[in-house]
Amino acid sequence: MMKSFVAAAALAAALVVPAFGQDLNPNGTWVDQWGTSFTFELCGDGTQLCGTLNDIQGDSRTEENLAFVGQEVVQGNLVGPNKWEGAIALNGGNATATVEQTGPDTIKITGCQAAIFCSSIDYQRS
């Protein structure tokens, strides 16, 4: 009886292991809650991440940012499992960026200007 319980508990624990450490695939189109979308793909030697802005919506839909639609605006180097650091074109300039795939269908982009003003947005695979 005890062996069955331990085996069932081990199986249940294995099924709820978080995405951390999993080898996830960031290739695809990702959309935030406002409708802004990016297409990400592994590039370079396969460890870099490149992102093209497909559309921009919400408060970020400015003439300045619309100029970036259709362009590669994110470049990052792999710094850990499912995590890239690099740059993002933002509001007419560049900011440091971290892109982290937090699950099979979720990505978080954090952009920082002057290493002080940072904001994060979650994206869902579309």
C-alpha atoms as a printed R data frame, in Angstrom:
    type eleno elety resid chain resno      x      y       z
1   ATOM     1    CA   MET     A     1  0.000  0.000   0.000
2   ATOM     2    CA   MET     A     2  2.745  2.457   0.953
3   ATOM     3    CA   LYS     A     3  4.738  1.617  -2.212
4   ATOM     4    CA   SER     A     4  1.668  2.369  -4.340
5   ATOM     5    CA   PHE     A     5  1.195  5.702  -2.593
6   ATOM     6    CA   VAL     A     6  4.862  6.688  -3.074
7   ATOM     7    CA   ALA     A     7  4.751  5.655  -6.737
8   ATOM     8    CA   ALA     A     8  1.545  7.643  -7.304
9   ATOM     9    CA   ALA     A     9  3.023 10.695  -5.554
10  ATOM    10    CA   ALA     A    10  6.189 10.485  -7.671
11  ATOM    11    CA   LEU     A    11  4.140 10.248 -10.852
12  ATOM    12    CA   ALA     A    12  1.987 13.213  -9.845
13  ATOM    13    CA   ALA     A    13  5.089 15.290  -9.048
14  ATOM    14    CA   ALA     A    14  6.590 14.458 -12.441
15  ATOM    15    CA   LEU     A    15  3.446 15.663 -14.193
16  ATOM    16    CA   VAL     A    16  3.483 19.097 -12.532
17  ATOM    17    CA   VAL     A    17  7.138 19.964 -13.160
18  ATOM    18    CA   PRO     A    18  7.241 23.594 -14.328
19  ATOM    19    CA   ALA     A    19  8.530 24.659 -17.729
20  ATOM    20    CA   PHE     A    20 11.861 25.720 -16.189
21  ATOM    21    CA   GLY     A    21 14.573 23.593 -17.651
22  ATOM    22    CA   GLN     A    22 12.461 22.285 -20.515
23  ATOM    23    CA   ASP     A    23 13.825 22.801 -23.991
24  ATOM    24    CA   LEU     A    24 11.063 24.986 -25.436
25  ATOM    25    CA   ASN     A    25 10.785 26.257 -29.013
26  ATOM    26    CA   PRO     A    26 10.293 30.038 -29.425
27  ATOM    27    CA   ASN     A    27  9.760 29.869 -33.215
28  ATOM    28    CA   GLY     A    28  6.359 31.253 -34.163
29  ATOM    29    CA   THR     A    29  4.015 34.203 -33.854
30  ATOM    30    CA   TRP     A    30  3.262 35.682 -30.435
31  ATOM    31    CA   VAL     A    31  0.494 38.166 -29.515
32  ATOM    32    CA   ASP     A    32 -0.053 40.302 -26.404
33  ATOM    33    CA   GLN     A    33 -3.388 41.242 -24.834
34  ATOM    34    CA   TRP     A    34 -3.698 44.374 -27.011
35  ATOM    35    CA   GLY     A    35 -2.976 42.644 -30.327
36  ATOM    36    CA   THR     A    36  0.684 43.567 -30.829
37  ATOM    37    CA   SER     A    37  2.433 40.628 -32.464
38  ATOM    38    CA   PHE     A    38  5.958 39.431 -33.098
39  ATOM    39    CA   THR     A    39  7.374 36.517 -35.050
40  ATOM    40    CA   PHE     A    40 10.345 34.984 -33.250
41  ATOM    41    CA   GLU     A    41 12.838 32.520 -34.656
42  ATOM    42    CA   LEU     A    42 16.167 31.106 -33.632
43  ATOM    43    CA   CYS     A    43 18.828 32.661 -35.844
44  ATOM    44    CA   GLY     A    44 22.589 32.955 -36.230
45  ATOM    45    CA   ASP     A    45 24.151 29.738 -34.975
46  ATOM    46    CA   GLY     A    46 20.785 28.622 -33.609
47  ATOM    47    CA   THR     A    47 21.261 30.090 -30.133
48  ATOM    48    CA   GLN     A    48 20.389 33.686 -31.003
49  ATOM    49    CA   LEU     A    49 16.793 34.906 -31.097
50  ATOM    50    CA   CYS     A    50 15.488 37.297 -33.757
51  ATOM    51    CA   GLY     A    51 12.091 38.938 -33.629
52  ATOM    52    CA   THR     A    52 10.127 40.768 -36.312
53  ATOM    53    CA   LEU     A    53  7.340 43.172 -35.348
54  ATOM    54    CA   ASN     A    54  4.205 42.152 -37.258
55  ATOM    55    CA   ASP     A    55  1.717 44.669 -35.861
56  ATOM    56    CA   ILE     A    56  1.515 47.078 -32.964
57  ATOM    57    CA   GLN     A    57 -1.645 47.986 -31.038
58  ATOM    58    CA   GLY     A    58 -2.640 49.757 -27.830
59  ATOM    59    CA   ASP     A    59 -0.808 52.766 -26.405
60  ATOM    60    CA   SER     A    60  2.362 51.772 -28.263
61  ATOM    61    CA   ARG     A    61  0.668 52.285 -31.637
62  ATOM    62    CA   THR     A    62  2.410 55.545 -32.427
63  ATOM    63    CA   GLU     A    63  3.658 56.836 -35.748
64  ATOM    64    CA   GLU     A    64  7.177 56.382 -34.423
65  ATOM    65    CA   ASN     A    65  6.617 52.683 -33.597
66  ATOM    66    CA   LEU     A    66  4.549 51.940 -36.708
67  ATOM    67    CA   ALA     A    67  7.723 52.612 -38.700
68  ATOM    68    CA   PHE     A    68  9.127 49.358 -37.243
69  ATOM    69    CA   VAL     A    69  6.280 47.095 -38.454
70  ATOM    70    CA   GLY     A    70  7.682 44.411 -40.733
71  ATOM    71    CA   GLN     A    71 11.222 44.883 -39.436
72  ATOM    72    CA   GLU     A    72 13.456 42.810 -37.197
73  ATOM    73    CA   VAL     A    73 13.386 44.715 -33.913
74  ATOM    74    CA   VAL     A    74 14.590 42.113 -31.388
75  ATOM    75    CA   GLN     A    75 17.997 40.460 -31.304
76  ATOM    76    CA   GLY     A    76 19.189 38.428 -28.352
77  ATOM    77    CA   ASN     A    77 21.820 35.931 -27.281
78  ATOM    78    CA   LEU     A    78 21.035 32.827 -25.258
79  ATOM    79    CA   VAL     A    79 21.942 33.416 -21.583
80  ATOM    80    CA   GLY     A    80 20.112 30.507 -19.953
81  ATOM    81    CA   PRO     A    81 17.483 27.900 -20.637
82  ATOM    82    CA   ASN     A    82 14.815 29.561 -22.819
83  ATOM    83    CA   LYS     A    83 16.152 33.056 -22.050
84  ATOM    84    CA   TRP     A    84 17.777 35.575 -24.392
85  ATOM    85    CA   GLU     A    85 19.240 39.020 -23.677
86  ATOM    86    CA   GLY     A    86 19.937 41.707 -26.212
87  ATOM    87    CA   ALA     A    87 18.192 44.754 -27.659
88  ATOM    88    CA   ILE     A    88 14.764 45.857 -28.827
89  ATOM    89    CA   ALA     A    89 13.920 48.846 -31.020
90  ATOM    90    CA   LEU     A    90 11.483 50.938 -29.012
91  ATOM    91    CA   ASN     A    91 10.007 54.423 -29.336
92  ATOM    92    CA   GLY     A    92 12.521 55.545 -31.938
93  ATOM    93    CA   GLY     A    93 15.527 54.153 -30.081
94  ATOM    94    CA   ASN     A    94 16.922 50.973 -28.612
95  ATOM    95    CA   ALA     A    95 16.460 49.435 -25.185
96  ATOM    96    CA   THR     A    96 17.979 46.421 -23.518
97  ATOM    97    CA   ALA     A    97 15.667 43.454 -23.693
98  ATOM    98    CA   THR     A    98 15.178 40.070 -22.117
99  ATOM    99    CA   VAL     A    99 12.966 37.518 -23.840
100 ATOM   100    CA   GLU     A   100 12.059 34.519 -21.724
101 ATOM   101    CA   GLN     A   101  9.919 31.648 -22.866
102 ATOM   102    CA   THR     A   102  8.074 30.792 -19.665
103 ATOM   103    CA   GLY     A   103  6.012 27.919 -21.090
104 ATOM   104    CA   PRO     A   104  5.257 26.163 -24.367
105 ATOM   105    CA   ASP     A   105  2.853 28.952 -25.382
106 ATOM   106    CA   THR     A   106  4.011 31.959 -23.334
107 ATOM   107    CA   ILE     A   107  6.844 34.437 -23.741
108 ATOM   108    CA   LYS     A   108  7.670 37.452 -21.569
109 ATOM   109    CA   ILE     A   109  9.502 40.422 -23.070
110 ATOM   110    CA   THR     A   110 11.131 42.864 -20.645
111 ATOM   111    CA   GLY     A   111 12.537 46.079 -22.070
112 ATOM   112    CA   CYS     A   112 14.641 48.539 -20.047
113 ATOM   113    CA   GLN     A   113 15.750 52.037 -20.947
114 ATOM   114    CA   ALA     A   114 18.676 53.442 -18.991
115 ATOM   115    CA   ALA     A   115 18.565 50.240 -16.870
116 ATOM   116    CA   ILE     A   116 16.036 52.002 -14.645
117 ATOM   117    CA   PHE     A   117 12.751 52.162 -16.527
118 ATOM   118    CA   CYS     A   118 11.678 48.599 -17.261
119 ATOM   119    CA   SER     A   119  8.394 47.044 -18.288
120 ATOM   120    CA   SER     A   120  7.353 43.512 -19.097
121 ATOM   121    CA   ILE     A   121  4.635 42.216 -21.405
122 ATOM   122    CA   ASP     A   122  3.435 38.646 -21.721
123 ATOM   123    CA   TYR     A   123  2.716 37.158 -25.155
124 ATOM   124    CA   GLN     A   124  0.772 34.047 -26.132
125 ATOM   125    CA   ARG     A   125  1.553 31.829 -29.095
126 ATOM   126    CA   SER     A   126 -1.049 32.425 -31.793
